[in-house]
Amino acid sequence: MMENFDAQKQKTSTAPKYKLTGANVFVSPDGFHYIDHLDPVEEISPIIDGSGLTEEEITYLEKSLQSNPERIEHQVNAVRRHGEIKGRHVLDIGCGGGLFLAKMQASGADILGVELSDTRAHYAKTKYGFEVIKRTIEDEYWKPFHGTFDVVTLWDVIEHVNFPLATLRAAAQMLKSGGILLIDTPCRDAFYHRFGEFTYKISGGRFPTFLNTMYSAKPFGHKQIFSLGEMKFALQMAGLEVVELKRFHELSFPYRFYLKKLVRSDLLVKVLLPFVHIFFMIFPIRNKLLAIGKKK
């Protein structure tokens, strides 16, 4: 029987399996991959301070983090596959700059955001005008809200939290009977992670390739990467029926963003971009997982 993921993280005693540039990755006897870093979330003030929001970060939010329209469209469509959006009560945990919730609101949903970053919470509130709460979903603050939401989402969030099972259980408690919890996150049993493990092994740890980008001990970095089987088990442990579980292809940013990071030349980006589009049309590498659980 697979152990509780959170318990595995709390009793780490073995040597790391992967020593990376930004983190050490441990692997439990059941195969769960995680790092030994926890963020001090208990020290976060619930007061949103937007004084640190700079033009540079606004540009990042608008031109990078939220600049992939297909990503937001996929998220909206995932909700729509499981019922009408209009009139539903939607909670987005880790709402970032708020674009997904803005799309939900435009479709007639009643919305609420959760965001621990001062600047992103302030941006979402001032840009779109909806309420954002700066508290972890495990906080006692949320008890009066239990059983009040039709839809709860964690888009690219579960990989960042200290104790993922506690987060999933707390999120599931927010749902009404018949409500749905939607998660997307990087997938461990997919090409990028497997290739990183392969290059790490054959190079004796000198070339972790993609592993270096998938785990980070920086504040709110990637602390764990789930496999499909582990995500199914976690949803069931949270008391949910798994109604959709699959791998899919998605990059968090547009292809242009990654090309610019690699070649640092606008001209080369323009030349290479059509070929990158063609490559991913032919080889749509399914690097992420989508999991949807329903409250019984």
N, C-alpha and C positions, 0 to 999 in steps of 0.2 A: 504494500500500500504506500502510495506517495505521501511523504510527510507534508505538513503545513509549510508553505514557502517562507512565511515570516519566522517560524521557529528555526528553519535551516539557517537563515541569515543571522539570527541571534546567537547561534552556538558555533560559529565558524572557528575551527581550530587547526585545520589542515593547511598545508602550503598552497598558495595560488597555483592554478593550472596555467594561467596566462599572465605574464608580467608585461603590461603594456605601457606606453608613454604616459598616459593619464590615469591609469587605474590598474589594480590587480584583480583578476577575475578568478573567482572560486567556483568549483563545481561540486554540488552535493552528490551523495551516493545515488540519488534518483536522477541526476543529470541536470538539475536546475542551475543556471549560470547567473552569477550575481557578483557585485563588488562589495567591499567591506567599508563603505562610506555612507554615513547617514547625515542628512541635512538637519540643522537645529530648528525645525519648524515650530517647536513649542515657544521659541523666542520671537516669533513674528507678531508684530502688532496688528490688530484688526483695522487700524486707522489707515486709510489710503492717502499716501503722501505723493502727490504728483509733481512736486517741485523739481525732481530729477529728470523729468521727461525732456529730452533734447530734440532738436531738429534732426540730429543724426539717427536717433532711435526711431523717430516717426518715419523717417525715410526707410529704415530697415523694416519696420512693420508693414509699410505700404508697398515697398518695392521688392521685398524679399519674402518675409514670413507669410504674408497674405496675398502674394502676387500670382499664385497658381490657381486660376479660376476652376480648373478641372478638379482640383482637390476638394474645394468647397462644394462643388456640384455633386461629387461622389458622396460626400457626407450627407447633404440634403436628401439625395435620392435614396440613401440607405435608410433614413428615417421614413421617407414616403413609402417605401416598399412594405412597411409594416403598419400602415394606416394613414389617414388624412392628417395633415399638419395643423390645419385651421382649428383653433379652439383648444389645442393641447397645451399642457403645462410642461415646459422644457427647461431642464437644468443642465448647463454646460460646465463641467468641472475642468478647470484649466482653460478658460475661454480666451486667453491671449488678448489679441487686439479686438476681438468681438465680432469679426466678420460673419462667422457661422451663425451666431445668435441673431445678427441683423437680418440674415436671410430667412431665418425661422420666423422672426417677427414680421417680416414683409409678407410671409405666407399665412399670417394670421395666428401664430402661436403666442402664448403668454410665456415670457422668457425671464430667466434669471441666470447670472453668471457667477462663477467662482474663480478667483485669480489671486495668487499670492505675490505676484510682482506688482509693486507700487505703480511703476510707470505704465505697464500694460493695462492694469485695472483702471487707472486714471484715463488713459487713452480711450479705452472702450466706453467708459461712462460719458466722457465729453464728446466723443465722435458720434456715438449712436444713441446716447440718451437713456440707456437701460441701467438697471441696478446691478452692481457687482459687489459681491461679498468677499472680503479678504480673510478667510478662515479656512483651515483644512476641513475636508468633508467629515473627518472623524471627530471634530470639535463638538462639545456638548451643545453649542449654539443651535445645531441643526435638529435637535430632538423634536421640537414642535412641528418641523417640516416633514417628519417621517410619514410615508404613505400618501404624499400629496402631489407627486409628479407623474405624468404619463410617460415622459422620456427623460432619461439621464444619459449624458454623453461624456466620454473620456477620449478625446481625439489626441493621440500622441502624448499621453499623460502617464499611463501605468508604468512605463519604463523609467519614469523619473522619481517615483514616490519611494519613501523609505520601506514601507511594509505593504506590498501590493494586495495581499489577501484582506488585510484590515481595511484598505481603501475600497476594495470591491464590495465588501460586506456593508460598509457604511453607505456606499453609493446605492446598493440594492435596497437598503432600508428606506431610501427616499421615494421609492416607487410605489404607486398604487398597485393593487392586484390587477394583473394583465398588462402592467407597464413594461417598457423595454429599456435595457441598458446596452449602449453601443460603444464599442471600443475599437480603435485601430492603433497599431503599434508595430515596430519592426519585428520580423519573424526570424527566429533562430534556425529553424529547419528550412532555410532558403539559401540561395546562391551566395549572397554577400558574406553571410556569417560562415558558411561552410568553406568558402574560398579562403577567408581569413584564417580559419583554423588550419587549413591545408598548408598555406604559406608559412604560418607560424611553425608548424611541425617540421616541414622539410628544411627550414632555415635555422632551426634550433632557437627560435624566438626572435631572430633578428629582423624578420619582415612579417609583421602581423597584418599588413595591408588593411583590409576593411575593419578588422577588430579594433584598431586604434580610433576609428570614427564612431564605433558603436557603443563604446563604454567610456565613461568619464567620471572622475571623482571631483570635478568642479561643482560648484553649487548648482543643484537641480540638474545635474547631468544624468546620463543613462546609467541606472544602477542594476538593471536586470533586463534580459531579453528572453521572451517567452517562445516556446514552441507551440504548435497548434494543440498538441495533446495537453500540455500544461495549462493553456488558456481554457480549454474545455473543462478541465478538472477544477480550475479556480472559480469559474462561473458556477459550477455545480456546488462547490463548497460555500459559495455566497448565497445559495438557495435559489438559483435561477435555472430555468430550463433553457438549454442551448437551442436556438432556433435558426442560427446562421453562423457558419464558421468556415472561413476560406482564406487562402493566400491570394494576393493581388499585386499588381504593379502600380507603384506610386512613389514619386519623389516629392519631398516636402517643398522643394523650390522648383521653379522652371528650369529646363535643361540649360538655358542661357546662364543661369546663376552658377552652376557647377562648371561649365566650360570656362567662364571668366576666372574662376578660382584656379583652374588647371593651366590655362595658357596665358592669362593676363594680357590679352590683346583683343581689342574690339574687332579688328579686321579678321583675325583667326576665328573668333567666335562666329562671325557672320558666315565665314566659309564652311566651318565645321557643323553649324547648327542643323542644316538640312540632312546631313549624313547621320547625325545623332538621332533625329526624329525617325529616319528610315530604319536605323538599327533597332530602336525600341519598338517599332511597329512589327518588325520581323521577329525580334527576340524580346517580348515583354516580360522581363525578369520579375517574377512575383516575389518581391522583397518584404512585403508587409502582410499582416493578417488583419482581418475584420472578424470580430466576434460580437454576436448579438444574443443576449439572454433575456428571457421573459419571466416576470414574476408570476408565480402560480396563484 
